[in-house]
């Protein structure tokens, strides 16, 4: 990395490599948030969606 300084392409838009880096970072952030939500659900004692019985056809 360049010490946090990003070089941008035309008109200030990030290039493909910067988009990939941003999206990977965002995905890691969301995975952490999902883990936190799952832990909270488990602490509250709510069943997870995978524990729900299958829907019955009408």
C-alpha positions in Angstrom: 0.0 0.0 0.0 1.0 3.6 -0.3 0.6 4.5 3.3 -3.2 5.1 3.0 -2.9 7.4 0.0 -4.9 6.2 -3.0 -4.1 7.1 -6.5 -7.3 7.4 -8.5 -7.9 7.1 -12.2 -10.0 9.3 -14.4 -12.1 11.9 -12.6 -11.4 10.5 -9.2 -12.9 7.1 -9.6 -11.1 4.2 -8.0 -9.6 1.7 -10.4 -10.5 -2.0 -10.6 -7.8 -3.1 -8.0 -9.1 -0.5 -5.5 -12.7 -1.6 -6.0 -11.7 -5.2 -5.3 -9.8 -4.2 -2.2 -12.7 -2.1 -1.0 -15.2 -4.8 -1.6 -13.1 -7.5 0.1 -12.7 -5.3 3.1 -16.5 -4.6 3.2 -17.2 -8.3 2.9 -14.9 -9.0 5.9 -16.7 -6.3 7.8 -20.2 -7.8 7.0 -19.0 -11.3 8.0 -17.9 -9.9 11.3 -21.3 -8.2 11.8 -23.1 -11.4 10.8 -21.1 -13.3 13.4 -22.0 -10.7 16.0 -25.7 -11.0 15.1 -25.6 -14.8 15.2 -24.0 -14.7 18.7 -26.6 -12.3 20.0 -29.4 -14.5 18.6 -27.9 -17.5 20.3 -27.5 -15.6 23.6 -31.2 -14.7 23.4 -32.1 -18.3 22.9 -34.0 -17.8 19.6 -33.9 -20.7 17.2 -31.8 -20.2 14.1 -33.5 -20.3 10.7 -32.0 -23.7 9.9 -33.8 -25.0 13.0 -37.2 -24.0 11.7 -39.5 -26.8 10.4 -39.9 -27.0 6.6 -43.0 -25.2 5.2 -45.9 -27.4 4.4 -47.4 -27.2 0.9 -51.0 -25.9 0.8 
